[in-house]
Amino acid sequence: LLSLAYILSWICAKLFFARVVVRNKHKIPLSGPLIFVANHRNMILDAGMMRYSCKRNLYYLAKHTLFTNKILGWIFRQANGIPIYRREDDPSMISKNKDSFSEVYKLFEKGKCLNIFPEGVSIASSSLLKIKTGAARMALNAEIKNNFTLDMKIIPVGINYSNPSRFKSEVFIEYGNPISIIEYKEFSENDFKEAITEITEKIEESLLEL
């Protein structure tokens, strides 16, 4: 059964773009929890291209303001969206993130996959903004919570457009080498913050290459 997210992404790929080129799809593990981290150049189209090109079903973290409209909120939920509460949107709602992250950790324990854009904002530029630590924190905390039994991996993804603002342009999506979180087990036991920094720097280095 095709998910709503995949159906919408297929329509997006066929309607908006002349060609979608996907490279190194074979690097995606067929099972186990994954966090896909991608650069963010073209708003919601990036999420669509991720789902279209990925052979795993994806869940998404999205700012909670996208869920406030009843109709749009229903669509985002059906498309596997999970609301995240950002301080810049409403600092009084930050505490609700506890429920969102609890939902994410349950997904990981079931071997599901999450897609996030660690730059935090979409910018129509070929340059990469500073990478936030959220992906590293979620991955490492999930493993710690489960005594490093999840085999959690982070997959960096480069999304590049021939012209992000032009209709019927081309899209190039390249999957990078998985970052295995269990490699940071001993590191995290000694210095959690330093482990987060190391993982985040690895993500940034991989995205810059892609």
N, C-alpha and C positions, 0 to 999 in steps of 0.2 A: 504493500500500500504506500503510495507516494505521499509524503507530507506536504502540507500547505506551503511550507518554506521552500521545498524543492520545486513545486509547481510554479510559484511566484518567481523563483530564480530562473527557471527555464524560460518563462515568458520574457523576463528581463533580458536574458542573454540573446534571445532570438529577435527581440523587438528593438533594443537600443544599440546593439553592436554588430559590426560587419563580420568580426572574427574574434573568437576566444581561443587563445593558445594556452594549454596547460602543460607544464613541465614537471617531471620528477614526482608524479602522483604515486609511483610505486614506493616512495619513502613513507607513506602513511601506514602505520600499523593497522591491521584489520580488526583488532580487538583491543580492549583495555581503555582506560580513561585518557583523554588527550585534551590539551588546551592549544588551540590554534591561535597564534598571535600574528597579526598582519598589519602592514602600514595602512594608513587611512587617507586616501586621496579623493574619494568621490562619494561621500555621504552614504546613503543606504544602498547604493549600487555596489559598494565594496562587500557588504554582507551578502548581497544576492550572488555576486560572483564567487564568493567563498562556498556558498551552498551548492551552486551549480557545478563547480569544479571538484568538490570533495566527495569521496566515496563513502564517507561516514555521515550519519545524521548529526546535525549541529544544534546546540542551544546557544542563545545569545544574551549577553548582558547589555541592556540599553537604558538610557536615562529615563527616570520614572515619568517625566513630563510627556513622554510618548504614549503613556498608558492612561492619561487622565481623561481623554475622550473615550466614551464607552465603545463606540464602533471601532476606532483605531486600536484601543486597548485590547479588544477581543481578537482582532486580527493579529496583533503582535504576540498575544498569548498562544494563539493557535499555531503561529509560526515559531514556537519555542522561545519566545522572548521572556527574559527575567528582568524585572525592574531593578535598577541600581539608583541609590539616592545620593546625589552629589552635593557637596557643601555649597558650591556656587549656585545651585538651583534653589535649595531651601535647607539651610543648616539645621532647622528644627526637626527634619525628617531623617537625619543621619542614622538614628538608632534603628530604623526599619531595615537597614542593611543586614542586620543580624539574621532576619528571616530569609533574606535573599541568599546570603552565603550558606545558610543551613540547607537551602534547596540545592545549591550548587554542589555541596559536599555529598549529598545523597545521590546526585547524578553521577559523580565520580565513583562512588561505591558500587554503582550499578554498571560501571564501565562505559559511561556516556561521554560525549565530547562537548566542549565549550569553545566558542569563538569570541575573542575579544580584540579590540584595537588599542594597544597599550600606549599610543600617543595621547589618547584621551579625547582628541578632537580631530575633525576632518579638515585637511588643508590641501588645496589643489596645487601642490608643489612636489617636485621630485626629491626635495630634501626631507630628512627624517627629523621629527621633533624628539625631544628628550623622552625616553621610555619610562613610564611609570612602573612601580614595583608590584602592582596588583596581581599579575599573572604568576610571578615568582612566589608571592605570599600565599595565594590560593593553592598552588601546586604543592608547596612545601608543607603548609598546614594540613592539607588533605592527607599527605603521607604520614605526617607525625600522628594525626588523629587515628590512623589505621596501622600504626606500627610498621610503616614502610612495606606494606603488603600489596599496594595498588598497582605498582609498576607504572606510575604516572609519567607521562612524557609531554613536553612542550614542543609544538611543531611551528617553526617560523615560516611565514609565507610572504612573498613579495608580490604585490599587485601593481602593475605598471600599465598605463594607458598611452596610446599613441597621441591622444588629445582628449583629456578628461572632460572637456566642455563641449566637444563636438559630437553630434548625433552620428551613429554608424561608424564610430572609430574602432580601433582594435584594442583588445585587452590581453595582457601577458601575465599569467599567474604561475609562479614557481614555488614549489614546496622545498623547504630546506631540510637539513639533517635533524632528526629528533634530538631533543635535549632530555636526557634521562635524569629524573630527580633523585633516584636512589644513589646516584654518584655523589650527592651532597649530604648524605645521611650523617657521616662522621663529622663533616664540617658544621652542620646545623646543630649538632649536639654540643659543640664547643662554642659556637658563636652564631646564633640564629641570624642576626642582622647582617653579618658579613656574608653568610650563605645567600641571603636574599640579594645582596649587592652583586655577588658573583654570578648568580643566575640571570639577573637583570642585565648585567653587562654582556653576558653570552647571548641573550636575546637581541640586544641592540647590535652587537657585532654581526650576528647572523642576518638581521634585517637589512643592515647596510650593504652586505654582500649581495643580497637578493634584489 
